[in-house]
């Protein structure tokens, strides 16, 4: 699961820098959960070409991220926001402070995927 989330984050940040064929292969592999053979049939290329395309795409995106570190920064920011939100929720519960609700709700769109929210 962690590998899927990492590849999804890479694709979100750097997918637009890939060729259209690379984007199609990765999108079908990551989000439609198609096998290499199914992707090959869909795109009219061999299974080996799909594998090579995906492998090369991941390496390219990792190379971009090694330099720019956008995924690392994004994950760190999301972690900090989750901690802030958790702290606000604790304060709200401990002190029955409903005035914190708008702040908690304002953070919700920035917290990321549901499984990341505490």
C-alpha positions as CSV (number, residue, x, y, z in Angstrom):
1,X,0.0,0.0,0.0
2,X,2.8,2.4,0.9
3,X,4.4,1.8,-2.6
4,X,1.1,2.6,-4.2
5,X,0.7,5.9,-2.2
6,X,4.3,6.9,-3.0
7,X,3.8,6.2,-6.8
8,X,0.5,8.1,-6.7
9,X,2.2,11.1,-5.1
10,X,5.0,11.0,-7.6
11,X,2.5,10.8,-10.5
12,X,0.4,13.7,-9.0
13,X,3.5,15.9,-8.9
14,X,5.5,14.8,-11.9
15,X,3.0,12.9,-14.2
16,X,2.5,15.9,-16.4
17,X,6.2,15.8,-17.3
18,X,5.9,12.3,-18.7
19,X,5.1,11.5,-22.3
20,X,1.4,10.8,-23.1
21,X,2.1,7.1,-23.5
22,X,3.9,7.0,-20.1
23,X,1.0,8.8,-18.5
24,X,-1.5,6.3,-20.0
25,X,0.5,3.3,-18.8
26,X,0.9,4.6,-15.3
27,X,-2.7,5.8,-15.0
28,X,-4.0,2.4,-16.2
29,X,-1.6,0.6,-13.9
30,X,-2.1,2.7,-10.7
31,X,-5.7,3.8,-10.9
32,X,-7.4,1.3,-13.0
33,X,-5.4,-1.6,-11.5
34,X,-4.9,-3.3,-14.9
35,X,-2.2,-5.9,-15.4
36,X,0.7,-5.4,-17.7
37,X,-1.0,-7.6,-20.3
38,X,-4.3,-5.8,-20.1
39,X,-2.5,-2.4,-20.5
40,X,-0.7,-3.8,-23.5
41,X,-3.9,-4.9,-25.1
42,X,-5.5,-1.5,-24.3
43,X,-2.6,0.5,-25.8
44,X,-1.7,-2.0,-28.6
45,X,1.8,-2.6,-27.3
46,X,3.6,-5.6,-25.9
47,X,3.6,-6.6,-22.2
48,X,7.3,-6.0,-22.1
49,X,6.9,-2.5,-23.6
50,X,4.4,-1.7,-20.8
51,X,6.8,-2.9,-18.2
52,X,9.7,-0.9,-19.7
53,X,7.5,2.2,-20.0
54,X,6.3,2.0,-16.4
55,X,9.8,1.2,-15.1
56,X,11.3,4.1,-17.0
57,X,8.5,6.5,-15.9
58,X,9.0,5.7,-12.3
59,X,12.8,6.2,-12.6
60,X,12.2,9.5,-14.3
61,X,9.8,10.7,-11.7
62,X,12.1,9.6,-8.9
63,X,14.9,11.5,-10.6
64,X,12.8,14.7,-10.6
65,X,11.9,14.2,-7.0
66,X,15.5,13.5,-5.9
67,X,16.2,17.1,-7.1
68,X,13.0,18.9,-6.2
69,X,11.8,16.9,-3.1
70,X,8.2,17.9,-3.6
71,X,6.8,14.6,-2.4
72,X,8.9,14.7,0.8
73,X,7.8,18.3,1.5
74,X,4.2,17.5,0.7
75,X,4.2,14.5,3.1
76,X,5.9,16.5,5.9
77,X,3.4,19.4,5.5
78,X,0.5,17.0,5.6
79,X,2.0,15.3,8.7
80,X,2.3,18.7,10.5
81,X,-1.2,19.7,9.5
82,X,-2.6,16.4,10.8
83,X,-0.8,17.0,14.1
84,X,-2.2,20.5,14.4
85,X,-5.7,19.3,13.6
86,X,-5.3,16.5,16.2
87,X,-4.2,19.0,18.8
88,X,-7.1,21.3,18.0
89,X,-9.5,18.3,18.4
90,X,-8.0,17.4,21.7
91,X,-8.3,21.0,23.0
92,X,-11.9,21.1,21.7
93,X,-12.7,17.9,23.6
94,X,-10.9,18.8,26.8
95,X,-12.3,22.3,27.1
96,X,-15.6,21.8,25.3
97,X,-14.6,24.7,23.0
98,X,-16.9,24.7,19.9
99,X,-15.2,27.9,18.7
100,X,-12.4,25.6,17.4
101,X,-14.8,23.8,15.0
102,X,-14.4,26.3,12.1
103,X,-10.6,26.0,12.3
104,X,-10.7,22.2,12.3
105,X,-13.1,22.3,9.3
106,X,-10.9,24.8,7.5
107,X,-7.9,22.3,7.8
108,X,-9.9,19.4,6.4
109,X,-9.2,20.0,2.7
110,X,-5.5,20.2,3.4
111,X,-5.2,16.9,5.3
112,X,-4.9,14.6,2.4
113,X,-6.4,11.1,2.1
114,X,-8.8,9.8,4.7
115,X,-6.4,7.1,5.9
116,X,-3.9,9.8,6.8
117,X,-6.2,11.7,9.1
118,X,-5.9,10.9,12.8
